[in-house]
């Protein structure tokens, strides 16, 4: 679970680096699903949506605002 509800700022500029450098080793290590808990701010939400689009060929990624829903999705995700 990637909880960025309280993160301040945007990481949109880092998404290309995350896609190129971080996501492939995470997938090789067995990552198959990631639940993203997002903040209310529009810019931050767009950063996560962009990252999910970049990750779609490597693993399943969904965006949530409720922690319990995210945890339930992760339990079912394989």
N, C-alpha and C positions, 0 to 999 in steps of 0.2 A: 504494500500500500504506500503510495506516494502522497503524503499529506502536506499540501502547500497552502492550506487555508490561511495561514498566518504569515506567509512569506510576503515581504514588501518589495515591490518592484517587478520588473519583467525579466524573464530569461529567454525571450524570443530570439535574441541574438545568439544564445548558446545552443539552440536546438540543432543547428547543423553540426556542431562539434559533438553534441550528445549522440546524434544519429550515427556519425562516422566513427567516434572513438569509444563511446560507452555502451551503446546498445548491442553491437555484435558480440563482445565478450559476455555480456549479461545473458544473451540468448544461448551462447555456447555453454554457459554455466548452468543452464536449465530454466531460465526465466521464460515462462509461457504466457503469463498474464500480469497486468499491472492495473490496479485501480487507483485513479487519481482523484483525490479530494481537493476540490477547487475553491478558491476564494470568490467573493461576490464581485470584485472589481473586474470590469470587462477586459482590460488589457491583459491581466493575469490569466483569465480564462482563455483568451485567444492564444496565449503562449502554450498552454496545455493542449488545446485542440490541435495546434500545429504539430506539437511533439507526437500526439497520438496518430496523426496522419502519417508522419514519418516512420513510425514504429509498426504500422499495420502489416508490413510484409515480414516482420520479424517475430511479433507476438501480439496477442490480443490486449488492447488497451481501452478502458472505458473511463468516463468522467462522471463523478458523483459529487453531490453536496452533502449527502448523509453518510456518516461513517458506518452505521449498521448495514445500510444497503450495500456499501462497498465491500464490507467484510463478507456478507452473504454471497455476493457475486464471486468474490475470490474463492470461497469454499467450493462453489460449483464449477469454477473455471479450471479447465485442464487442457 
